[in-house]
Amino acid sequence: MARRLAQLAKIPVTELTGVGPKKADSLALMEIETVLDLVTHYPRRYLDRTQQATIRDLKVGDEAMVLATVKRVQSRRTRQRRALVEIDVFDGTSYLKCTFFNQPWRAKQLAVGREAIFFGKVELYKGRRQMTNPVVDLVGNKTGKIIPVYPQSEKAGLTSWDFEPLVNEALERAGEFADPLPEEWRDRLDVVDRSWAFRQIHMPDSMAAAQAARKRLVVDVLVRLQVPLVMRKRAVERESKGIRHVVDGELVERFHAALPFPLTGAQRRAIGEIGVDLAGPHPMHRLLQGDVGSGKTIVAVTTLLMAVQGGYQGALMAPTEVLAEQHELGVRDLVRDLSVPDSGAQATLSGDRPLNVALLTNRTTAKERERLQDGLADGSVDILIGTHALIEEAVMFKSLGAIVIDEQHRFGVEQRAALRGKGDDPDVLVMTATPIPRTAAMTVYGDLDVTVLDELPPGRTPVETRWVRGELESAEAFRRVEEEVAAGRQAYVVCPLVEESERVQAKSATEEFERLGGEVWPTLRLGLLHGQMPSKDKENVMTSFRNGDLDVLVATTVIEVGVDVPNATVMLVEDAVRFGIAQLHQLRGRVGRGAARSWCYLLGEATTPDAEERLKALERTTDGFELAEVDLDIRGEGTVLGTRQKGRSDLKLASLRRDREWVSRARQVAFDIVDSDPALRHHDVLADEVRLLIDDEDAEFLFKS
């Protein structure tokens, strides 16, 4: 009988020959505890003996892999007391020097006579070719043409060589593997049989066979990721009875007519998609992602007004008080001339009252809360904007019809569900200003429909970005601030820390605020803003900056999202290397919000190649979606999938970067299977594997009859 992955997940590695308690502990350090963990511990690359480089043919600048024998080992300390191990290796054609810094254990690991693979970049040092800190794989003296090189662990004391016999025995004893993919889809995708794939990825007959095996197992992984997301999407559509909103109402028309600028094509398209959802039979679950300044707020307000014009209420939840207050000011300003029908005490002679927007945060006083509760209960509060305070038990709506959740990755699954629970299956729009690559969005938010705002409103001037590396360039950046302030405009200076830390050499906001105010700009009006300040102080500083009473705001990343001061035209980011691409792009988005020319200066030397690539990318482009792809390439998918908040990440082999094409094809497979068999009753092998991937609560929801 064909073996299922769930069965292998129940067999401990101690069942295999030669795995006693000590080796089992070592394997556990690498998160390998079952036979399934072992057979999915895939080679990270292969040593193709037919393609192997010889030392004699190596050229300076090559990145190469050589198999060689250690001939000489020397270990010493440098003047800076760093451990230095130097070895000479020989492969029968020539010698190569390998130098290891801060790895004293290499002297013992690479004793004279030891054969190993050395992978690194060839440099020239004192007339000799060498590799510095090359990757070392101890594979033993293998005679096979293609050798799998496994991830190994110095801490666990396991080398690539230790895995091969264990994996071979596990595959031998497992026999045939049950296949979750219907034959029709195997043919359509042109993928090989699963049993063959497992054997060839670990013991390939050729590099082409290894690639075909990888392709098949990648498809399995991606289908396993997509199926539960599609099941959840379809289950919610089946089980929730949505509110059929009237979306072509007069309130939205008046709102759009009063805007001082026309909607962009992308905004019109997004509003159209949302309108179809709101008028439909199922509650909306849509992700709106748009670049900095693409006009998400207008789309969000339109969504809330579509609910309000039918007699429902809207809610907007933001992750921080600064952002909630900013939204409340912005929304109140946008809808200030709008009115809604009313027969109550506030009604005008025409039977209307002004549209009522309210704010609820942890700072709202008890008296204000009481008044707010009454307004929510009798329906006279039309739109409530706030932080996590919105999900407190005491907050009760008369009829909540639409919810917008901003920067939704900052909220947990339970918090989003708690807000939905305030109404009877309200429509939900989640927003993010951090563009996500399409493949990652399908994987992280695969249970949501996705709308993208990929167009900036007219009149937006692209921000000029400069990476500042030396004192001369730095002086220019500071001079720019003075020139802009003299012209009546404002600036931000962002620092990575709140207070000075001896451990981390980075500019702190409080220290920089004092230095700039005392030594650099003593005549300018400076303000300080960071997350550890009392809420009231934060609000006062933001209000002063908004009103133009401050020239320069020295802040931490508390201003990263949503802060909108069109008069600010310069952004200085100190120690820019300490921030990620998404954060720097968000910070840059705080300027260039008006029609005036704007600048963003990224200060600091790059300490790693990755940091250099990040800063160069920001200098090169202001397109957040392009930057998101760069970020995915630099940091890998682990950081992106970290926002999933639930379930295991199954991406041991698949890569959202290398396998972009297969993510969307796996999604097609998932829809095809789930739409014909919603609870996977006729796909029991696949159902079994999906259960392995998700938690019990999800399984109960997805597989209940």
Secondary structure as UniProt FT lines:
FT   HELIX           5..8
FT   TURN            9..10
FT   HELIX           13..15
FT   TURN            17..18
FT   HELIX           21..29
FT   TURN            30..31
FT   HELIX           35..39
FT   STRAND          45..48
FT   TURN            49..51
FT   HELIX           55..57
FT   TURN            60..61
FT   STRAND          63..77
FT   TURN            79..80
FT   STRAND          83..90
FT   STRAND          95..101
FT   TURN            104..105
FT   HELIX           106..109
FT   TURN            112..113
FT   STRAND          115..121
FT   STRAND          123..125
FT   TURN            126..127
FT   STRAND          128..132
FT   STRAND          135..137
FT   STRAND          146..149
FT   TURN            154..157
FT   HELIX           160..174
FT   HELIX           183..189
FT   HELIX           194..202
FT   HELIX           207..239
FT   HELIX           250..258
FT   HELIX           265..279
FT   STRAND          285..290
FT   TURN            292..293
FT   HELIX           296..308
FT   TURN            309..311
FT   STRAND          313..317
FT   HELIX           321..334
FT   TURN            335..337
FT   STRAND          339..341
FT   TURN            345..346
FT   TURN            349..350
FT   STRAND          352..354
FT   STRAND          357..360
FT   TURN            362..363
FT   HELIX           366..378
FT   STRAND          383..386
FT   HELIX           388..391
FT   TURN            393..394
FT   STRAND          400..405
FT   TURN            406..407
FT   HELIX           408..410
FT   HELIX           413..420
FT   TURN            421..422
FT   STRAND          427..432
FT   HELIX           438..444
FT   TURN            446..447
FT   STRAND          449..453
FT   TURN            458..459
FT   STRAND          464..468
FT   HELIX           471..486
FT   TURN            487..488
FT   STRAND          490..494
FT   HELIX           509..515
FT   HELIX           516..520
FT   TURN            522..523
FT   STRAND          526..529
FT   TURN            531..532
FT   HELIX           535..546
FT   TURN            547..548
FT   STRAND          552..555
FT   HELIX           557..559
FT   TURN            566..567
FT   STRAND          568..573
FT   TURN            574..575
FT   HELIX           576..578
FT   HELIX           581..588
FT   TURN            589..590
FT   STRAND          599..603
FT   HELIX           609..620
FT   HELIX           624..635
FT   HELIX           637..641
FT   HELIX           642..644
FT   TURN            651..652
FT   TURN            656..659
FT   HELIX           660..676
FT   TURN            678..679
FT   TURN            681..682
FT   HELIX           684..693
FT   HELIX           696..703
//
